[in-house]
Amino acid sequence: MVVRQRAVEALTALGASSSDVVTALTTALGDTSSGVRRRTAQALGKLGAAAEPALPALTEATRDRIHTVRDAARDSIAAIKSSIRPS
C-alpha cells in the first residue's frame, strides 16, 4: 500500500502535463486500499481542469464505502469544476 501511495504522490508531482497522469490516477481510484483511493482523489483535485476526464470516476468514488474517500472525491470534484473555465 505504501508503494502505491508513493506512486500517486509521484504522479501528482509530475502534474497534468500528460493525459497519462490523469489516466493512471483515475485507474488508481479503483485500488483496494482506501488510503490510496483517498490520496488519489485528492491528487486529482490538485490537477484542476486537467483532471476533468476523471470526473465520472470521482463521481463513482462519492459512493465509496469509506467516508474519507467519499469526502475527498466530493472536494476534488468541486475543485476541478471551479477551475474549468466556461467556454
Phi and psi restraints in degrees (range 20) as a CNS / XPLOR table:
assign (resid 1 and name C) (resid 2 and name N)
       (resid 2 and name CA) (resid 2 and name C) 1.0 -60.6 20.0 2
assign (resid 2 and name N) (resid 2 and name CA)
       (resid 2 and name C) (resid 3 and name N) 1.0 -38.5 20.0 2
assign (resid 2 and name C) (resid 3 and name N)
       (resid 3 and name CA) (resid 3 and name C) 1.0 -63.4 20.0 2
assign (resid 3 and name N) (resid 3 and name CA)
       (resid 3 and name C) (resid 4 and name N) 1.0 -42.8 20.0 2
assign (resid 3 and name C) (resid 4 and name N)
       (resid 4 and name CA) (resid 4 and name C) 1.0 -68.0 20.0 2
assign (resid 4 and name N) (resid 4 and name CA)
       (resid 4 and name C) (resid 5 and name N) 1.0 -36.2 20.0 2
assign (resid 4 and name C) (resid 5 and name N)
       (resid 5 and name CA) (resid 5 and name C) 1.0 -65.8 20.0 2
assign (resid 5 and name N) (resid 5 and name CA)
       (resid 5 and name C) (resid 6 and name N) 1.0 -39.8 20.0 2
assign (resid 5 and name C) (resid 6 and name N)
       (resid 6 and name CA) (resid 6 and name C) 1.0 -65.3 20.0 2
assign (resid 6 and name N) (resid 6 and name CA)
       (resid 6 and name C) (resid 7 and name N) 1.0 -35.2 20.0 2
assign (resid 6 and name C) (resid 7 and name N)
       (resid 7 and name CA) (resid 7 and name C) 1.0 -64.2 20.0 2
assign (resid 7 and name N) (resid 7 and name CA)
       (resid 7 and name C) (resid 8 and name N) 1.0 -40.9 20.0 2
assign (resid 7 and name C) (resid 8 and name N)
       (resid 8 and name CA) (resid 8 and name C) 1.0 -61.6 20.0 2
assign (resid 8 and name N) (resid 8 and name CA)
       (resid 8 and name C) (resid 9 and name N) 1.0 -44.2 20.0 2
assign (resid 8 and name C) (resid 9 and name N)
       (resid 9 and name CA) (resid 9 and name C) 1.0 -62.3 20.0 2
assign (resid 9 and name N) (resid 9 and name CA)
       (resid 9 and name C) (resid 10 and name N) 1.0 -41.4 20.0 2
assign (resid 9 and name C) (resid 10 and name N)
       (resid 10 and name CA) (resid 10 and name C) 1.0 -64.6 20.0 2
assign (resid 10 and name N) (resid 10 and name CA)
       (resid 10 and name C) (resid 11 and name N) 1.0 -42.5 20.0 2
assign (resid 10 and name C) (resid 11 and name N)
       (resid 11 and name CA) (resid 11 and name C) 1.0 -63.5 20.0 2
assign (resid 11 and name N) (resid 11 and name CA)
       (resid 11 and name C) (resid 12 and name N) 1.0 -39.6 20.0 2
assign (resid 11 and name C) (resid 12 and name N)
       (resid 12 and name CA) (resid 12 and name C) 1.0 -63.9 20.0 2
assign (resid 12 and name N) (resid 12 and name CA)
       (resid 12 and name C) (resid 13 and name N) 1.0 -39.6 20.0 2
assign (resid 12 and name C) (resid 13 and name N)
       (resid 13 and name CA) (resid 13 and name C) 1.0 -62.4 20.0 2
assign (resid 13 and name N) (resid 13 and name CA)
       (resid 13 and name C) (resid 14 and name N) 1.0 -30.7 20.0 2
assign (resid 13 and name C) (resid 14 and name N)
       (resid 14 and name CA) (resid 14 and name C) 1.0 -68.1 20.0 2
assign (resid 14 and name N) (resid 14 and name CA)
       (resid 14 and name C) (resid 15 and name N) 1.0 -25.5 20.0 2
assign (resid 14 and name C) (resid 15 and name N)
       (resid 15 and name CA) (resid 15 and name C) 1.0 80.5 20.0 2
assign (resid 15 and name N) (resid 15 and name CA)
       (resid 15 and name C) (resid 16 and name N) 1.0 -169.4 20.0 2
assign (resid 15 and name C) (resid 16 and name N)
       (resid 16 and name CA) (resid 16 and name C) 1.0 -94.4 20.0 2
assign (resid 16 and name N) (resid 16 and name CA)
       (resid 16 and name C) (resid 17 and name N) 1.0 26.8 20.0 2
assign (resid 16 and name C) (resid 17 and name N)
       (resid 17 and name CA) (resid 17 and name C) 1.0 -67.8 20.0 2
assign (resid 17 and name N) (resid 17 and name CA)
       (resid 17 and name C) (resid 18 and name N) 1.0 -13.1 20.0 2
assign (resid 17 and name C) (resid 18 and name N)
       (resid 18 and name CA) (resid 18 and name C) 1.0 -138.2 20.0 2
assign (resid 18 and name N) (resid 18 and name CA)
       (resid 18 and name C) (resid 19 and name N) 1.0 138.8 20.0 2
assign (resid 18 and name C) (resid 19 and name N)
       (resid 19 and name CA) (resid 19 and name C) 1.0 -65.9 20.0 2
assign (resid 19 and name N) (resid 19 and name CA)
       (resid 19 and name C) (resid 20 and name N) 1.0 -20.4 20.0 2
assign (resid 19 and name C) (resid 20 and name N)
       (resid 20 and name CA) (resid 20 and name C) 1.0 -63.6 20.0 2
assign (resid 20 and name N) (resid 20 and name CA)
       (resid 20 and name C) (resid 21 and name N) 1.0 -32.4 20.0 2
assign (resid 20 and name C) (resid 21 and name N)
       (resid 21 and name CA) (resid 21 and name C) 1.0 -64.4 20.0 2
assign (resid 21 and name N) (resid 21 and name CA)
       (resid 21 and name C) (resid 22 and name N) 1.0 -48.5 20.0 2
assign (resid 21 and name C) (resid 22 and name N)
       (resid 22 and name CA) (resid 22 and name C) 1.0 -63.0 20.0 2
assign (resid 22 and name N) (resid 22 and name CA)
       (resid 22 and name C) (resid 23 and name N) 1.0 -40.8 20.0 2
assign (resid 22 and name C) (resid 23 and name N)
       (resid 23 and name CA) (resid 23 and name C) 1.0 -62.6 20.0 2
assign (resid 23 and name N) (resid 23 and name CA)
       (resid 23 and name C) (resid 24 and name N) 1.0 -45.2 20.0 2
assign (resid 23 and name C) (resid 24 and name N)
       (resid 24 and name CA) (resid 24 and name C) 1.0 -64.6 20.0 2
assign (resid 24 and name N) (resid 24 and name CA)
       (resid 24 and name C) (resid 25 and name N) 1.0 -41.9 20.0 2
assign (resid 24 and name C) (resid 25 and name N)
       (resid 25 and name CA) (resid 25 and name C) 1.0 -67.5 20.0 2
assign (resid 25 and name N) (resid 25 and name CA)
       (resid 25 and name C) (resid 26 and name N) 1.0 -38.3 20.0 2
assign (resid 25 and name C) (resid 26 and name N)
       (resid 26 and name CA) (resid 26 and name C) 1.0 -61.3 20.0 2
assign (resid 26 and name N) (resid 26 and name CA)
       (resid 26 and name C) (resid 27 and name N) 1.0 -41.2 20.0 2
assign (resid 26 and name C) (resid 27 and name N)
       (resid 27 and name CA) (resid 27 and name C) 1.0 -62.9 20.0 2
assign (resid 27 and name N) (resid 27 and name CA)
       (resid 27 and name C) (resid 28 and name N) 1.0 -38.8 20.0 2
assign (resid 27 and name C) (resid 28 and name N)
       (resid 28 and name CA) (resid 28 and name C) 1.0 -67.1 20.0 2
assign (resid 28 and name N) (resid 28 and name CA)
       (resid 28 and name C) (resid 29 and name N) 1.0 -16.9 20.0 2
assign (resid 28 and name C) (resid 29 and name N)
       (resid 29 and name CA) (resid 29 and name C) 1.0 -62.3 20.0 2
assign (resid 29 and name N) (resid 29 and name CA)
       (resid 29 and name C) (resid 30 and name N) 1.0 -18.0 20.0 2
assign (resid 29 and name C) (resid 30 and name N)
       (resid 30 and name CA) (resid 30 and name C) 1.0 -96.3 20.0 2
assign (resid 30 and name N) (resid 30 and name CA)
       (resid 30 and name C) (resid 31 and name N) 1.0 10.4 20.0 2
assign (resid 30 and name C) (resid 31 and name N)
       (resid 31 and name CA) (resid 31 and name C) 1.0 -61.3 20.0 2
assign (resid 31 and name N) (resid 31 and name CA)
       (resid 31 and name C) (resid 32 and name N) 1.0 155.4 20.0 2
assign (resid 31 and name C) (resid 32 and name N)
       (resid 32 and name CA) (resid 32 and name C) 1.0 -74.4 20.0 2
assign (resid 32 and name N) (resid 32 and name CA)
       (resid 32 and name C) (resid 33 and name N) 1.0 -20.4 20.0 2
assign (resid 32 and name C) (resid 33 and name N)
       (resid 33 and name CA) (resid 33 and name C) 1.0 -89.5 20.0 2
assign (resid 33 and name N) (resid 33 and name CA)
       (resid 33 and name C) (resid 34 and name N) 1.0 126.0 20.0 2
assign (resid 33 and name C) (resid 34 and name N)
       (resid 34 and name CA) (resid 34 and name C) 1.0 -65.7 20.0 2
assign (resid 34 and name N) (resid 34 and name CA)
       (resid 34 and name C) (resid 35 and name N) 1.0 -31.4 20.0 2
assign (resid 34 and name C) (resid 35 and name N)
       (resid 35 and name CA) (resid 35 and name C) 1.0 -64.1 20.0 2
assign (resid 35 and name N) (resid 35 and name CA)
       (resid 35 and name C) (resid 36 and name N) 1.0 -40.7 20.0 2
assign (resid 35 and name C) (resid 36 and name N)
       (resid 36 and name CA) (resid 36 and name C) 1.0 -66.9 20.0 2
assign (resid 36 and name N) (resid 36 and name CA)
       (resid 36 and name C) (resid 37 and name N) 1.0 -43.0 20.0 2
assign (resid 36 and name C) (resid 37 and name N)
       (resid 37 and name CA) (resid 37 and name C) 1.0 -61.7 20.0 2
assign (resid 37 and name N) (resid 37 and name CA)
       (resid 37 and name C) (resid 38 and name N) 1.0 -42.6 20.0 2
assign (resid 37 and name C) (resid 38 and name N)
       (resid 38 and name CA) (resid 38 and name C) 1.0 -64.2 20.0 2
assign (resid 38 and name N) (resid 38 and name CA)
       (resid 38 and name C) (resid 39 and name N) 1.0 -49.1 20.0 2
assign (resid 38 and name C) (resid 39 and name N)
       (resid 39 and name CA) (resid 39 and name C) 1.0 -63.3 20.0 2
assign (resid 39 and name N) (resid 39 and name CA)
       (resid 39 and name C) (resid 40 and name N) 1.0 -34.9 20.0 2
assign (resid 39 and name C) (resid 40 and name N)
       (resid 40 and name CA) (resid 40 and name C) 1.0 -65.9 20.0 2
assign (resid 40 and name N) (resid 40 and name CA)
       (resid 40 and name C) (resid 41 and name N) 1.0 -45.0 20.0 2
assign (resid 40 and name C) (resid 41 and name N)
       (resid 41 and name CA) (resid 41 and name C) 1.0 -60.1 20.0 2
assign (resid 41 and name N) (resid 41 and name CA)
       (resid 41 and name C) (resid 42 and name N) 1.0 -43.9 20.0 2
assign (resid 41 and name C) (resid 42 and name N)
       (resid 42 and name CA) (resid 42 and name C) 1.0 -61.5 20.0 2
assign (resid 42 and name N) (resid 42 and name CA)
       (resid 42 and name C) (resid 43 and name N) 1.0 -42.8 20.0 2
assign (resid 42 and name C) (resid 43 and name N)
       (resid 43 and name CA) (resid 43 and name C) 1.0 -62.0 20.0 2
assign (resid 43 and name N) (resid 43 and name CA)
       (resid 43 and name C) (resid 44 and name N) 1.0 -42.8 20.0 2
assign (resid 43 and name C) (resid 44 and name N)
       (resid 44 and name CA) (resid 44 and name C) 1.0 -61.9 20.0 2
assign (resid 44 and name N) (resid 44 and name CA)
       (resid 44 and name C) (resid 45 and name N) 1.0 -38.7 20.0 2
assign (resid 44 and name C) (resid 45 and name N)
       (resid 45 and name CA) (resid 45 and name C) 1.0 -62.0 20.0 2
assign (resid 45 and name N) (resid 45 and name CA)
       (resid 45 and name C) (resid 46 and name N) 1.0 -34.8 20.0 2
assign (resid 45 and name C) (resid 46 and name N)
       (resid 46 and name CA) (resid 46 and name C) 1.0 -70.3 20.0 2
assign (resid 46 and name N) (resid 46 and name CA)
       (resid 46 and name C) (resid 47 and name N) 1.0 -20.5 20.0 2
assign (resid 46 and name C) (resid 47 and name N)
       (resid 47 and name CA) (resid 47 and name C) 1.0 -80.7 20.0 2
assign (resid 47 and name N) (resid 47 and name CA)
       (resid 47 and name C) (resid 48 and name N) 1.0 -12.3 20.0 2
assign (resid 47 and name C) (resid 48 and name N)
       (resid 48 and name CA) (resid 48 and name C) 1.0 65.7 20.0 2
assign (resid 48 and name N) (resid 48 and name CA)
       (resid 48 and name C) (resid 49 and name N) 1.0 -141.1 20.0 2
assign (resid 48 and name C) (resid 49 and name N)
       (resid 49 and name CA) (resid 49 and name C) 1.0 -58.3 20.0 2
assign (resid 49 and name N) (resid 49 and name CA)
       (resid 49 and name C) (resid 50 and name N) 1.0 -27.9 20.0 2
assign (resid 49 and name C) (resid 50 and name N)
       (resid 50 and name CA) (resid 50 and name C) 1.0 -63.1 20.0 2
assign (resid 50 and name N) (resid 50 and name CA)
       (resid 50 and name C) (resid 51 and name N) 1.0 -21.5 20.0 2
assign (resid 50 and name C) (resid 51 and name N)
       (resid 51 and name CA) (resid 51 and name C) 1.0 -90.8 20.0 2
assign (resid 51 and name N) (resid 51 and name CA)
       (resid 51 and name C) (resid 52 and name N) 1.0 10.0 20.0 2
assign (resid 51 and name C) (resid 52 and name N)
       (resid 52 and name CA) (resid 52 and name C) 1.0 -52.4 20.0 2
assign (resid 52 and name N) (resid 52 and name CA)
       (resid 52 and name C) (resid 53 and name N) 1.0 -38.6 20.0 2
assign (resid 52 and name C) (resid 53 and name N)
       (resid 53 and name CA) (resid 53 and name C) 1.0 -61.4 20.0 2
assign (resid 53 and name N) (resid 53 and name CA)
       (resid 53 and name C) (resid 54 and name N) 1.0 -17.5 20.0 2
assign (resid 53 and name C) (resid 54 and name N)
       (resid 54 and name CA) (resid 54 and name C) 1.0 -87.0 20.0 2
assign (resid 54 and name N) (resid 54 and name CA)
       (resid 54 and name C) (resid 55 and name N) 1.0 -4.0 20.0 2
assign (resid 54 and name C) (resid 55 and name N)
       (resid 55 and name CA) (resid 55 and name C) 1.0 -56.0 20.0 2
assign (resid 55 and name N) (resid 55 and name CA)
       (resid 55 and name C) (resid 56 and name N) 1.0 -42.4 20.0 2
assign (resid 55 and name C) (resid 56 and name N)
       (resid 56 and name CA) (resid 56 and name C) 1.0 -61.0 20.0 2
assign (resid 56 and name N) (resid 56 and name CA)
       (resid 56 and name C) (resid 57 and name N) 1.0 -40.6 20.0 2
assign (resid 56 and name C) (resid 57 and name N)
       (resid 57 and name CA) (resid 57 and name C) 1.0 -69.2 20.0 2
assign (resid 57 and name N) (resid 57 and name CA)
       (resid 57 and name C) (resid 58 and name N) 1.0 -37.3 20.0 2
assign (resid 57 and name C) (resid 58 and name N)
       (resid 58 and name CA) (resid 58 and name C) 1.0 -66.7 20.0 2
assign (resid 58 and name N) (resid 58 and name CA)
       (resid 58 and name C) (resid 59 and name N) 1.0 -37.3 20.0 2
assign (resid 58 and name C) (resid 59 and name N)
       (resid 59 and name CA) (resid 59 and name C) 1.0 -61.6 20.0 2
assign (resid 59 and name N) (resid 59 and name CA)
       (resid 59 and name C) (resid 60 and name N) 1.0 -41.7 20.0 2
assign (resid 59 and name C) (resid 60 and name N)
       (resid 60 and name CA) (resid 60 and name C) 1.0 -62.3 20.0 2
assign (resid 60 and name N) (resid 60 and name CA)
       (resid 60 and name C) (resid 61 and name N) 1.0 -37.6 20.0 2
assign (resid 60 and name C) (resid 61 and name N)
       (resid 61 and name CA) (resid 61 and name C) 1.0 -67.5 20.0 2
assign (resid 61 and name N) (resid 61 and name CA)
       (resid 61 and name C) (resid 62 and name N) 1.0 -18.6 20.0 2
assign (resid 61 and name C) (resid 62 and name N)
       (resid 62 and name CA) (resid 62 and name C) 1.0 -69.4 20.0 2
assign (resid 62 and name N) (resid 62 and name CA)
       (resid 62 and name C) (resid 63 and name N) 1.0 -7.8 20.0 2
assign (resid 62 and name C) (resid 63 and name N)
       (resid 63 and name CA) (resid 63 and name C) 1.0 -107.8 20.0 2
assign (resid 63 and name N) (resid 63 and name CA)
       (resid 63 and name C) (resid 64 and name N) 1.0 13.0 20.0 2
assign (resid 63 and name C) (resid 64 and name N)
       (resid 64 and name CA) (resid 64 and name C) 1.0 -59.8 20.0 2
assign (resid 64 and name N) (resid 64 and name CA)
       (resid 64 and name C) (resid 65 and name N) 1.0 152.6 20.0 2
assign (resid 64 and name C) (resid 65 and name N)
       (resid 65 and name CA) (resid 65 and name C) 1.0 -75.2 20.0 2
assign (resid 65 and name N) (resid 65 and name CA)
       (resid 65 and name C) (resid 66 and name N) 1.0 -15.2 20.0 2
assign (resid 65 and name C) (resid 66 and name N)
       (resid 66 and name CA) (resid 66 and name C) 1.0 -101.5 20.0 2
assign (resid 66 and name N) (resid 66 and name CA)
       (resid 66 and name C) (resid 67 and name N) 1.0 123.7 20.0 2
assign (resid 66 and name C) (resid 67 and name N)
       (resid 67 and name CA) (resid 67 and name C) 1.0 -63.7 20.0 2
assign (resid 67 and name N) (resid 67 and name CA)
       (resid 67 and name C) (resid 68 and name N) 1.0 -32.0 20.0 2
assign (resid 67 and name C) (resid 68 and name N)
       (resid 68 and name CA) (resid 68 and name C) 1.0 -67.9 20.0 2
assign (resid 68 and name N) (resid 68 and name CA)
       (resid 68 and name C) (resid 69 and name N) 1.0 -31.8 20.0 2
assign (resid 68 and name C) (resid 69 and name N)
       (resid 69 and name CA) (resid 69 and name C) 1.0 -69.8 20.0 2
assign (resid 69 and name N) (resid 69 and name CA)
       (resid 69 and name C) (resid 70 and name N) 1.0 -45.3 20.0 2
assign (resid 69 and name C) (resid 70 and name N)
       (resid 70 and name CA) (resid 70 and name C) 1.0 -57.8 20.0 2
assign (resid 70 and name N) (resid 70 and name CA)
       (resid 70 and name C) (resid 71 and name N) 1.0 -46.6 20.0 2
assign (resid 70 and name C) (resid 71 and name N)
       (resid 71 and name CA) (resid 71 and name C) 1.0 -62.4 20.0 2
assign (resid 71 and name N) (resid 71 and name CA)
       (resid 71 and name C) (resid 72 and name N) 1.0 -44.5 20.0 2
assign (resid 71 and name C) (resid 72 and name N)
       (resid 72 and name CA) (resid 72 and name C) 1.0 -63.3 20.0 2
assign (resid 72 and name N) (resid 72 and name CA)
       (resid 72 and name C) (resid 73 and name N) 1.0 -39.4 20.0 2
assign (resid 72 and name C) (resid 73 and name N)
       (resid 73 and name CA) (resid 73 and name C) 1.0 -64.2 20.0 2
assign (resid 73 and name N) (resid 73 and name CA)
       (resid 73 and name C) (resid 74 and name N) 1.0 -44.9 20.0 2
assign (resid 73 and name C) (resid 74 and name N)
       (resid 74 and name CA) (resid 74 and name C) 1.0 -61.4 20.0 2
assign (resid 74 and name N) (resid 74 and name CA)
       (resid 74 and name C) (resid 75 and name N) 1.0 -45.3 20.0 2
assign (resid 74 and name C) (resid 75 and name N)
       (resid 75 and name CA) (resid 75 and name C) 1.0 -61.2 20.0 2
assign (resid 75 and name N) (resid 75 and name CA)
       (resid 75 and name C) (resid 76 and name N) 1.0 -41.3 20.0 2
assign (resid 75 and name C) (resid 76 and name N)
       (resid 76 and name CA) (resid 76 and name C) 1.0 -69.0 20.0 2
assign (resid 76 and name N) (resid 76 and name CA)
       (resid 76 and name C) (resid 77 and name N) 1.0 -38.6 20.0 2
assign (resid 76 and name C) (resid 77 and name N)
       (resid 77 and name CA) (resid 77 and name C) 1.0 -59.3 20.0 2
assign (resid 77 and name N) (resid 77 and name CA)
       (resid 77 and name C) (resid 78 and name N) 1.0 -45.6 20.0 2
assign (resid 77 and name C) (resid 78 and name N)
       (resid 78 and name CA) (resid 78 and name C) 1.0 -62.3 20.0 2
assign (resid 78 and name N) (resid 78 and name CA)
       (resid 78 and name C) (resid 79 and name N) 1.0 -42.4 20.0 2
assign (resid 78 and name C) (resid 79 and name N)
       (resid 79 and name CA) (resid 79 and name C) 1.0 -64.6 20.0 2
assign (resid 79 and name N) (resid 79 and name CA)
       (resid 79 and name C) (resid 80 and name N) 1.0 -43.2 20.0 2
assign (resid 79 and name C) (resid 80 and name N)
       (resid 80 and name CA) (resid 80 and name C) 1.0 -65.2 20.0 2
assign (resid 80 and name N) (resid 80 and name CA)
       (resid 80 and name C) (resid 81 and name N) 1.0 -47.6 20.0 2
assign (resid 80 and name C) (resid 81 and name N)
       (resid 81 and name CA) (resid 81 and name C) 1.0 -63.5 20.0 2
assign (resid 81 and name N) (resid 81 and name CA)
       (resid 81 and name C) (resid 82 and name N) 1.0 -35.9 20.0 2
assign (resid 81 and name C) (resid 82 and name N)
       (resid 82 and name CA) (resid 82 and name C) 1.0 -72.5 20.0 2
assign (resid 82 and name N) (resid 82 and name CA)
       (resid 82 and name C) (resid 83 and name N) 1.0 -19.8 20.0 2
assign (resid 82 and name C) (resid 83 and name N)
       (resid 83 and name CA) (resid 83 and name C) 1.0 -94.1 20.0 2
assign (resid 83 and name N) (resid 83 and name CA)
       (resid 83 and name C) (resid 84 and name N) 1.0 -7.1 20.0 2
assign (resid 83 and name C) (resid 84 and name N)
       (resid 84 and name CA) (resid 84 and name C) 1.0 -80.9 20.0 2
assign (resid 84 and name N) (resid 84 and name CA)
       (resid 84 and name C) (resid 85 and name N) 1.0 124.0 20.0 2
assign (resid 84 and name C) (resid 85 and name N)
       (resid 85 and name CA) (resid 85 and name C) 1.0 -82.9 20.0 2
assign (resid 85 and name N) (resid 85 and name CA)
       (resid 85 and name C) (resid 86 and name N) 1.0 134.1 20.0 2
assign (resid 85 and name C) (resid 86 and name N)
       (resid 86 and name CA) (resid 86 and name C) 1.0 -64.7 20.0 2
assign (resid 86 and name N) (resid 86 and name CA)
       (resid 86 and name C) (resid 87 and name N) 1.0 142.2 20.0 2
